[in-house]
């Protein structure tokens, strides 16, 4: 049996039902790379266990379902070596594939705030029940990232293009009731009744044909897979090429340092001709003194030895 640090895996949460819970409440159930690996391991185990016929995905506590990727990890690791984000994104994509292709109905138990990748987990799930106090938002544009890891692909299938644009491009927050009205979740309940509502939903499905439910999920996934396979590889490349640029660096560090982000200043710099990925020009210069290569075109001094560049 896999040893879990960031995940609680309860194989007997309900009849023929496993609960898989992100257990990082101290950081609003944001996930690290290791968390994603554990989620994959838990889903894989549930997939192979014929006694488990339903999977409930949730977060620990009553504050957050999942707030997406951990900003500290993004800022400290991937913003410093952006090419490694492609590798991270491969693991992230594998977890979404396990939600889609585990062969069993997956119900999102939305116990609190839903943001970023957590929103994308809900969009990938077959059914979702939210606590009344839950809130849904896409904070990607606030930190220089964007919601192209499931939300741009699947949220329009739930609510249409304009409402998706409103949530993401305005980075608006919506309530659980609004999420229900728009079709993001199937039901809303008081937090104290959340488990009971989900178990009643499962009880209803227990009296239905398991093969029918399995194959219907296959057909639902046709829509998700169609857009996912066409776009996710591009999304991974976007992040790996962009996460070290000015906008993610500013946004991620502003969030981490709990300060106001300076995107209006960056917009002014762009208006004056700054390239947000190469603010001091492409890496075309070399240092005649020490031989350092790949120095920015507009650099006045060598970044290695400090010599003035001619």
C-alpha positions as CSV (number, residue, x, y, z in Angstrom):
1,X,0.0,0.0,0.0
2,X,1.3,3.4,-0.9
3,X,2.4,5.7,2.0
4,X,0.7,9.0,1.8
5,X,1.8,12.3,3.2
6,X,-0.4,14.9,1.5
7,X,-3.4,12.7,0.8
8,X,-6.0,10.8,2.9
9,X,-7.2,7.7,1.1
10,X,-10.3,6.1,2.7
11,X,-11.3,3.0,0.8
12,X,-14.4,2.4,2.9
13,X,-15.9,5.9,3.1
14,X,-19.3,4.6,1.8
15,X,-20.6,1.5,0.2
16,X,-18.3,0.7,-2.8
17,X,-16.9,4.2,-2.4
18,X,-13.4,5.6,-1.8
19,X,-12.7,9.1,-0.5
20,X,-9.5,10.7,-1.8
21,X,-8.7,13.9,0.1
22,X,-6.0,16.5,-0.4
23,X,-4.7,16.9,3.2
24,X,-2.9,20.3,3.1
25,X,-5.4,22.6,5.0
26,X,-2.5,24.8,6.2
27,X,-2.0,26.0,2.6
28,X,-5.7,25.8,1.5
29,X,-5.2,22.4,0.0
30,X,-2.9,23.7,-2.7
31,X,-0.9,20.9,-4.2
32,X,2.8,20.3,-4.6
33,X,4.3,18.0,-7.2
34,X,4.4,15.3,-4.6
35,X,0.7,15.8,-3.8
36,X,-0.1,15.2,-7.5
37,X,1.9,12.0,-7.5
38,X,0.0,10.8,-4.4
39,X,-3.3,11.6,-6.0
40,X,-2.4,9.6,-9.0
41,X,-1.4,6.7,-6.8
42,X,-4.6,6.8,-4.9
43,X,-6.7,6.9,-8.1
44,X,-4.7,4.1,-9.6
45,X,-5.3,1.9,-6.5
46,X,-9.1,2.7,-6.6
47,X,-9.2,1.9,-10.3
48,X,-7.8,-1.5,-9.8
49,X,-9.9,-2.3,-6.8
50,X,-13.2,-3.8,-8.0
51,X,-14.8,-3.2,-4.7
52,X,-14.4,0.5,-5.2
53,X,-17.0,1.6,-7.8
54,X,-17.2,5.4,-6.9
55,X,-14.6,7.9,-6.0
56,X,-15.2,11.1,-4.0
57,X,-12.5,13.8,-4.5
58,X,-12.3,16.5,-1.8
59,X,-10.0,18.7,0.4
60,X,-9.4,18.6,4.1
61,X,-11.3,20.9,6.5
62,X,-14.0,23.3,5.7
63,X,-12.0,26.2,4.3
64,X,-10.8,25.0,0.9
65,X,-11.5,22.2,-1.6
66,X,-8.3,23.0,-3.5
67,X,-6.7,26.3,-4.5
68,X,-4.5,24.9,-7.3
69,X,-0.8,24.7,-7.6
70,X,1.3,25.9,-4.6
71,X,2.5,29.4,-5.4
72,X,5.6,29.0,-3.3
73,X,6.7,26.0,-5.3
74,X,6.0,27.8,-8.6
75,X,8.0,30.8,-7.5
76,X,10.9,29.1,-5.9
77,X,11.4,26.2,-8.3
78,X,9.7,26.7,-11.7
79,X,10.1,30.4,-12.1
80,X,13.8,29.9,-11.5
81,X,14.1,27.0,-14.0
82,X,11.1,27.4,-16.3
83,X,11.9,24.4,-18.5
84,X,11.1,22.1,-15.5
85,X,7.5,23.3,-15.6
86,X,7.0,21.1,-18.6
87,X,7.9,18.1,-16.5
88,X,5.6,19.3,-13.7
89,X,2.8,19.8,-16.2
90,X,3.2,16.2,-17.4
91,X,2.4,14.9,-13.9
92,X,-0.5,17.4,-13.6
93,X,-2.0,16.2,-16.9
94,X,-1.7,12.6,-15.8
95,X,-3.7,13.3,-12.7
96,X,-6.5,14.8,-14.7
97,X,-6.4,11.8,-17.0
98,X,-6.9,9.6,-13.9
99,X,-10.0,11.5,-13.1
100,X,-11.3,11.1,-16.6
101,X,-10.2,7.5,-17.3
102,X,-10.4,5.7,-14.0
103,X,-13.5,4.0,-15.3
104,X,-15.6,5.0,-12.3
105,X,-17.9,8.0,-11.5
106,X,-15.9,10.7,-9.8
107,X,-17.8,13.1,-7.5
108,X,-16.2,16.4,-6.4
109,X,-17.0,17.1,-2.7
110,X,-16.6,20.8,-2.8
111,X,-16.0,21.7,0.9
112,X,-14.8,25.3,0.5
113,X,-12.9,27.6,-1.8
114,X,-12.2,26.3,-5.3
115,X,-9.5,28.1,-7.3
116,X,-7.1,27.5,-10.1
117,X,-6.3,23.8,-10.6
118,X,-8.9,22.9,-8.0
119,X,-11.6,24.5,-10.3
120,X,-10.2,22.3,-13.1
121,X,-10.5,19.2,-10.9
122,X,-14.2,20.0,-10.5
123,X,-14.6,20.5,-14.2
124,X,-13.0,17.1,-14.8
125,X,-15.2,15.3,-12.3
126,X,-18.5,13.7,-13.4
127,X,-20.6,15.2,-10.6
128,X,-20.1,17.8,-8.0
129,X,-21.8,18.8,-4.8
130,X,-20.8,22.1,-3.1
131,X,-21.1,23.4,0.5
132,X,-23.1,26.6,0.7
133,X,-20.1,28.6,1.7
134,X,-17.9,27.4,-1.2
135,X,-16.6,30.0,-3.6
136,X,-15.2,29.5,-7.2
137,X,-12.6,31.7,-8.8
138,X,-9.8,31.6,-11.4
139,X,-6.8,33.6,-9.9
140,X,-4.4,32.7,-12.7
141,X,-4.4,36.2,-14.3
142,X,-3.6,37.7,-10.9
143,X,-0.3,35.8,-10.7
144,X,0.7,35.9,-14.4
145,X,-0.5,32.4,-15.1
146,X,-3.7,31.5,-16.9
147,X,-6.4,28.8,-16.7
148,X,-5.5,26.6,-19.6
149,X,-5.1,23.3,-17.6
150,X,-8.7,22.2,-17.8
151,X,-10.7,25.4,-17.3
152,X,-10.4,26.9,-20.8
153,X,-11.1,23.5,-22.2
154,X,-14.0,22.2,-20.0
155,X,-15.7,25.2,-18.4
156,X,-17.3,26.3,-21.7
157,X,-18.9,22.9,-21.8
158,X,-20.5,23.7,-18.5
159,X,-21.4,27.3,-18.8
160,X,-20.6,28.7,-22.3
161,X,-17.9,30.9,-23.6
162,X,-19.0,34.3,-22.3
163,X,-19.5,33.1,-18.7
164,X,-16.2,31.3,-18.8
165,X,-14.5,34.5,-20.1
166,X,-16.2,36.5,-17.2
167,X,-14.8,34.1,-14.6
168,X,-11.3,33.9,-16.0
169,X,-10.7,37.2,-17.8
170,X,-12.2,39.3,-15.0
171,X,-10.9,36.8,-12.4
172,X,-14.4,37.0,-10.9
173,X,-15.5,35.0,-7.9
174,X,-18.9,33.3,-7.9
175,X,-20.9,31.7,-5.1
176,X,-21.9,28.1,-4.7
177,X,-25.5,29.0,-5.6
178,X,-24.3,30.8,-8.8
179,X,-22.2,27.7,-9.6
180,X,-25.3,25.6,-9.3
181,X,-27.4,27.9,-11.4
182,X,-24.7,28.0,-14.1
183,X,-24.3,24.2,-14.1
184,X,-20.8,23.9,-12.6
185,X,-22.1,21.8,-9.7
186,X,-25.1,19.5,-9.3
187,X,-26.2,20.4,-5.8
188,X,-25.5,22.7,-2.9
189,X,-25.9,21.8,0.7
190,X,-25.1,23.1,4.2
191,X,-21.6,22.0,5.1
192,X,-23.1,19.8,7.9
193,X,-25.1,17.9,5.2
194,X,-22.5,17.7,2.5
195,X,-21.5,14.1,3.1
196,X,-25.2,13.0,3.4
197,X,-26.1,14.6,0.1
198,X,-23.2,12.9,-1.7
199,X,-24.0,9.5,-0.1
200,X,-27.6,9.8,-1.2
201,X,-26.4,10.5,-4.8
202,X,-24.2,7.4,-4.6
203,X,-27.0,5.3,-3.1
204,X,-29.1,6.2,-6.1
205,X,-26.4,5.1,-8.5
206,X,-25.9,1.9,-6.6
207,X,-29.3,0.8,-7.9
208,X,-28.3,1.6,-11.5
209,X,-26.3,-0.6,-13.9
210,X,-22.5,-0.2,-13.3
211,X,-21.7,-1.0,-16.9
212,X,-24.1,1.7,-18.1
213,X,-22.6,4.3,-15.9
214,X,-19.1,3.3,-16.9
215,X,-19.8,3.5,-20.6
216,X,-21.7,6.7,-20.3
217,X,-18.6,8.2,-18.7
218,X,-16.7,7.1,-21.7
219,X,-19.0,9.1,-23.9
220,X,-18.9,12.2,-21.7
221,X,-15.1,12.0,-21.9
222,X,-15.3,12.2,-25.7
223,X,-16.1,15.9,-25.3
224,X,-13.4,16.5,-22.7
225,X,-10.7,14.5,-24.5
226,X,-11.4,16.2,-27.8
227,X,-10.4,19.6,-26.7
228,X,-7.9,18.4,-24.0
229,X,-5.7,16.4,-26.5
230,X,-5.7,19.3,-28.9
231,X,-4.6,21.9,-26.3
232,X,-2.8,20.6,-23.2
233,X,0.6,20.0,-24.9
234,X,0.5,23.6,-26.1
235,X,-0.5,24.8,-22.6
236,X,2.5,22.9,-21.1
237,X,4.8,24.7,-23.6
238,X,3.2,28.1,-22.8
239,X,3.9,27.7,-19.1
240,X,7.4,26.3,-19.5
241,X,8.3,29.2,-21.8
242,X,6.5,31.9,-19.9
243,X,6.8,31.2,-16.1
244,X,10.2,32.9,-15.8
245,X,9.0,36.1,-17.5
246,X,8.2,39.4,-15.9
247,X,4.4,38.9,-15.4
248,X,4.5,35.5,-13.6
249,X,7.6,36.5,-11.6
250,X,5.8,39.7,-10.4
251,X,2.4,38.0,-9.8
252,X,3.7,34.9,-8.0
253,X,6.1,36.9,-5.7
254,X,3.4,39.5,-5.0
255,X,1.1,36.8,-3.9
256,X,3.8,35.1,-1.9
257,X,4.9,38.4,-0.2
258,X,1.3,39.5,0.3
259,X,1.7,42.8,-1.5
260,X,-0.1,44.6,-4.3
261,X,0.8,43.3,-7.7
262,X,2.3,45.9,-10.1
263,X,0.7,44.9,-13.4
264,X,-0.3,48.5,-14.3
265,X,3.4,49.4,-14.2
266,X,4.2,46.4,-16.4
267,X,1.5,47.5,-18.8
268,X,3.2,50.9,-19.0
269,X,6.6,49.3,-19.6
270,X,5.1,47.2,-22.4
271,X,3.5,50.4,-23.9
272,X,7.0,51.9,-24.0
273,X,8.4,48.9,-25.9
274,X,9.5,46.5,-23.2
275,X,9.3,42.8,-24.1
276,X,7.9,41.1,-21.0
277,X,9.9,37.9,-21.7
278,X,13.2,39.7,-22.6
279,X,13.1,43.0,-20.8
280,X,16.8,43.7,-21.5
281,X,16.8,42.3,-25.0
282,X,17.5,38.8,-26.5
283,X,20.6,37.0,-25.2
284,X,23.0,37.9,-28.1
285,X,26.0,39.5,-26.4
286,X,29.2,38.0,-25.1
287,X,31.8,39.4,-22.7
288,X,35.3,40.1,-24.2
289,X,36.9,40.0,-20.8
290,X,35.7,36.7,-19.4
291,X,34.0,35.1,-22.3
292,X,30.6,34.9,-20.8
293,X,27.9,34.1,-23.4
294,X,24.2,34.8,-23.7
295,X,24.2,38.2,-22.1
296,X,21.2,40.5,-22.8
297,X,21.6,42.7,-25.8
298,X,21.0,45.9,-23.8
299,X,23.2,45.0,-20.9
300,X,25.8,47.6,-20.0
301,X,28.0,45.3,-17.9
302,X,28.9,41.6,-17.8
303,X,26.7,39.6,-15.4
304,X,29.6,37.3,-14.6
305,X,32.7,39.5,-14.1
306,X,31.2,43.0,-14.1
307,X,33.3,44.3,-17.0
308,X,31.8,47.1,-19.1
309,X,30.5,45.9,-22.4
310,X,31.5,47.8,-25.4
